[in-house]
Amino acid sequence: MKKLLVTFLLVVLFVSFVSSVVFAEEPITLTFAAIKFYGEDPMKPLIEKYQQENPNIKINFIQLPSPNNSTEVHQWLVTNLAAKTGDLDVITADCIWFPEFTSAGWLLDVTDKFTPDEQKDYFKGAVETVSYQGKLYGIPWFVDGGLLYYRKDLLEKYGVQPPKTWDELVSSTKKILQGENNPKLKGFLWQAKQAEVLVCDLVEFLGSTGRVLDAKGKVVINNEQGKKTAQLMHDLIFKEQITPEEVNTFDEEPSRTVFTDGNAIYLRNWTYVWNVSQNKDQSSVVDKVGIVPMPAFSGAASASCLGGYQWGISSASKHPEEAVKFAQFLSSYDSQKFFAKVLSLTPTRPKVYEDTEIAKTNPFLVSLKDVFVGTTPRPITPVYPEVSLALQSSFSKICSTKDIDVNAELDTLAKQIEDIVAQK
């Protein structure tokens, strides 16, 4: 009997050992597709950390293009999510894509896994970004917004205050350009390339009161505010001539490099530019840069386009519970602090701004907290990609054609968007 009992126990131990080995050799694999960043890519150390803490999870990482190639990123995600193969688990998605992806049924409903108490740990706008028809389909990551960067040394030299209005920006730019008499020095740079960033710039030119669609979904881009905005964008290039025509080929990085090379007075861009501008290996204007909110029309408030990417989980994921937990890890306080330190990504958790280490190493980021409490979104509609392409095409024409009837172009654009929205 003793021999039989010993034999039995040995068999049980052997089976347990074999089972554990098999389990260890076959961990759950999550496929994670994330955008590439302009500077150091932070995903690898976070993935390694998560895998160390969760040895039964293996992360298959797919690096997507950077946000300035958002059209390509969007198309890749649409193709893979629509296939519903279950081969994709966690993604990074631009905030403007959530209505489209959720209405198509491509994202997992995480309402029950993202409790009201947990939602309070984030900016309200960040939670709204991943919401659709009263439910949650994502977990916040970072928000972003457009800012006006300026050369402190040049403004001080000519006794100019940072502009609050477009008129002030135009007059101060002309004054400095005339005084410097430097053919290499550009005035005001922004991004007019026929790409998503042009729509972002448009939102900020429109200001706090301007919209493409009103709250009821009516097309209003061709109202008085819209036409005044389009005329300004055109005139900065062709009438005032403080923005060079090559802006029509610029997205984020080409415009940034001109500025950080010391060859521009003003630059509209995202928050990432600050760290680059203060890096001696990448910038010729270290300690010479200031930031202020975007200018506005006289009597109106500044607008900063709501940007940023959030975490989404594919509704076809074969491991939804594990995918949600991984997304929650990426959105945790420690992870958001890490992204803030490495890339100056603007946290969606207000408490990260109060972190003593962040306050000491990146006071610039802390100064943005109030800016991102309220930002201006791009048009909210399930057919946003089609609306965006129409806006890009029309405003690219406005910004690249000297002799154009701006009002007529906007009326044509409005009719085009009305037809797009009607097909919803």
N, C-alpha and C positions, 0 to 999 in steps of 0.2 A: 504493500500500500504506500509506504514512504517513497519507494522508487517511482511508483506511478504518479504520486503527488508532485515529486520533484520534476519529473518529465513533463507533466502538465504545466507547471509553472514556467518551465523553460520555454515550452511552446508558446505560452501566452506572452512572455517577454520578447521572444523572437518576432512574433506577429506584430507586437506593438512597435518594436524597433523598425521593422520593415515598413510599417505604415507611416511612421514618423519620417523615415528617409524619403519615401515616395512623396509625402506631403511637402517636405522641404525642397525636393527637386522640382515640384510643380506648383509654384506660387501663383497666385492670381495676378494676371497681367492687366494693367490699365493703360490704355493709349491716351496720351495727353498731348494735345496740339496747342501750341502757344506762339504768340507773336515774337518776333525778334526785336531787340532794342538797339538804340543808336550807340550806346556805350557798352559797358560790361554786361554780359548776359548773366542774370542771377539764377536762372532756373536750375542749372546743374547742382550747385550746393544744396538747394532746397530739396531737390529730388533725392539726393544722396542721404540727406538728413531724414527724410520721410521713410525711405527704404530701411535705414538703420533702426528706426523706431518701430517699423512694421515689416519684419523680415518675411512675412508671408505675402507681401505686395511687391510686384515688380512694375516699374513705370517705363513704358515705351514712349519716349519723347520724340515728338515731331515738331521741328522748328518751322514756323510759318514766316512769311516776309514781314517786314516792319510796318508799323501803322501808316507810313506815307505811301504804302502799296495796298491800301485797304480794299480797293476794288478786287485785286487778285486774292487777298485773304478771304473776302466775302464769297467769291465764286468757288473757292476751294471748299469752304465750309458748307455752302449750299449743296454742292455736288455730293459730298460725303455724308452729310446729315440726311439728305433726301433719300439716299440709297438704303438707309435703315438696316445696314448689315450687322450692326452691333460691334463693329470693329473700332469705333470711336467712343471714348468715354467722357473725358473732360476737355473743354475748349476754352479759349479766351475769345470773347465776342465784344465788338464795339457796342456801346450802349444803344445806338440807333437800330441795331438789328433785332432786338428782342421782340418787338411787336410782330415782325415778319416771321421769325423762327418759331415763336410760340403759336401763332395763328396757323402755321403749317403743321403743328404737332411734333416738332423736332426736338423740343427741350423738355426735360423732366420737370414735373410739378414738385417743387420742394417746399411748398407752403407748410406742411406738417413737420418739416425738418429744420425750419428757420422760424423759430418761435417769436412771438411779439416782444418778449424780453430781449432776445438776441437782436432783433431789429433795432431796438433802442440804442444799441452800441454803435450804430452807423448813422451817417447823415441821412436825413429823410429823403433827400433827392436821390441818394445812391440806392436806397431801397425801391423807390419809385421807378428807377431805371430798369430794374430787373422784374418789374411787376407788369402784369397784363390782365385786364378784366378781373381785377380783384384777387388774383393769385400770384404766387412768386415762382419764377422760372429760372432763377440764378442767384448767385451769392456775390455781393459787392467785392471789388478788388481795389481799383483806384479811379479817381476822378481827375479831370484835367480841364484847363480853360486857357483861352488866349490872353496874353498880357502884352503890354507895350514895353519893350526894352529900349533904353536910350543911353547915349554916351554922356555920362555925367560931366566928363572933362570939357566936352564941347559946349554943352548947355551952360556950364559955369563960365566958360571963357567969354560967351556972348551975352551973359546976364539974362538967360532964358529959363523960365520955369517949365517943368514938365507939363505938356499940354493936357487940358481937360476936354477941350472941344476940337473938332476937325479944323475949324478956322485957326485956332492957336497952333495946331500941328503944321498946317500949311505955311503960316507966316514965319514961324520959328525955323522951319526947315529952309526956307528961302533965305533967311537972314544968315544962317550958318553956312550954307552952300556958297553964297556970295562972298562972305568973309574969308572962307578957307580957299576958295578959288583952286580947288584940287579936282582935276578931271576924274580921278579914281573914286572920289567920295560920292556915295549915293545918298539920297535923302531918306525916303521912307520905303522900307521893304516889307512886302507881304507875299501871299501865295495865290497867284491867279492861274496856275496851271489847271487844265481841265481835269480835275480830280476832286476827291471828296473834300480836301482841305479848302477848296474854293468856296464850297457851301458853308464851311465853318467860318471863314472870313466874312462871308455875306451876312451871317447871323449877327456878327459883331458890328459890321457897318450899319446894319438895320437899327441897332440899338435896342434898348429895353422895351420899346413900344412897338417895334416893327416885327412883322411875322410873314411867313409864306402862307400858312393856313391859320385861320383864327380858331378860337376854342370850339367852334361848331364844325370845323373841317372845311369851311368855305375858303376858297382861294382869294387871298388879298395881296399877293405880291405886287400887283399892278396898281395899288392905291397910291395916294400922294406920298406916303412915307417910302414905299418901295421904289417909286420913280425918282425921288430925291436921292435915295441911297445909290441906285444904279448910276445916276448921273455923276455922283461924287466919285465912285470907283473908276468911271471912265475919265473924268476930268483930272484926277490925280496923276494919270499917265499922260494924257494928251493936251490938257489945258494948263494945269498948274506945273506939270513936268517935274514933280518932286519924286515920282516913282518911275524908275526906268522901264522901258518896254519889255526888257528881258524878264520882268516879273511874271510874264505870261508863260514862262517855262519853269518857274520856280514852284517846288513844293517846300516842305519844311527844311530839309538839309541844305539845298543850294542857297536859300535865303539866309540861313544861319551862318554858313561859312563866310559869306561876304561880310556879315556883321562882325563875327569874331575875328576876322582877319583885319579889322579896323577900318573897313571901307564903307561904313554906313552910319547914319546918325540915329535912325529909328528902325526898329524891327518888331513886327507882330509875329509872335510864335508861342509855342507851348512852354510849360514849366521846365522841361528837360534842358532848355538852352542855358538856364542859369548855371548849372554845374559845369557845363562845357565852357561857358564864358569865363569861369574862374579857374580853369585848368591851364596852367602855363604851357603844357605840351600841346594844347589844342587852340589856345586863344592868345591874341595880341592885345586884348583889352581887359586883362585881369585888373580888378579894382577900379575900373573906369565905367562900370555898367550900373544903371539903376533900372527899377521897374515901377510901373504905375498901371492902373486899370486902363483899358482901351478908351480912347476919346469917344465923345458922343456929339450929336448935334446940339446946338445951343438950347438949353432948357430941358434936355432929356438926360436920362441916366445911362451910365456905361453898361455895356453888355459883354459878358464873357461866354463864349460858346461852351456848352456842356459837352465835355469829351470824356475819354477814358474807356477802359476795357473792363469787363466783368467776367466772372466764372460761370460757365454753363455746363450742364450735364446732359448728354444725349439721352433722349427718351428710349432709344434702342439699346442702351448699354446693357451688357450681359451681367454686369456687376454694379447695379445702381447704388446699393448701400455703401460699398467701398468707394465708389466714385464721389459720392456726396461727402464722405469723410475726408477724402483727399482735397476736395475743393474747400472744405471748411478749414483744413490745415493751411492751405494757401492764403486764405482770407483771415487767418488768426492775427491776434495782436502782434506776436513775435514776427510773423512773416511780413505783415505790413510795415513794421519797423525796419525790417531788413531791406525791403524794397525802397523805403524812404531814404535809408542810409546809402545804399548802393547807387540808386538811380534818381533819387529825389522824386519818386512817384508820389503823388498827393494821396495820402491815406483816406479811406472812407470811414475810418474809425476816429472820431474826434479826440479820444483819449491819447492816441499816438502823438498828437501835436503837443501834449503836455509832458511827454517823456523828457526827462532831464538831459539824456544823451542827445536826443534829436534837437532839443532847444539849443544845446551848446554847439553841436557840430553843423547844424543847418538852420540857423535862425530865419533864413529866407523862406524855407518851407513852412515854418511856424507862422510866419506873417501872412500866409495864404489862407489860413483857416477861415477867416471871415468872408473871403472872396468866394469860397466854394460852398458856403451855406446857401447861397442863392445864385444860380447860373441860368443861362438861357438855352433851352434845348433846340435842336433842329426839328423840323416838322415831324410830328408824331403820327405815324400812319403805317399800316401793314404793307403798303406799297411804297415805302420810303425809297428803296433802291431805284425804282423807276422815276420817282419825283426828283431824287438827287441827280440822276443822269440828265434830266431835262434842265434842271437849274445849272448844272455844270456847263452844258452846251451853250445855253443862252448867255450866261454871264461871262463865259470865255469869249464869246463873240463881242460882247459889250466892252470887254477889257482889251481886246486886240484889234478892234476896228475903229480907226480914227473918225471916219465919217459914218455915223450910224444914228438912226432915230431911236434913241433909248426908249421913249414912251411906246412906240410901235412894237419894238422888240418885246417889251414886258407884257403888252396886251396879247401878243402871240404866245408867249410863254404861259400866261395865265390860262388861256384856252387849252393849251396842251396838258397842263397839270389837271385841269378840270376833267378832261377826258380820261386821264390816268386814274384819278380818284373814283370816277363814275364806274370804272370797270372792276372795282374792288369786289 
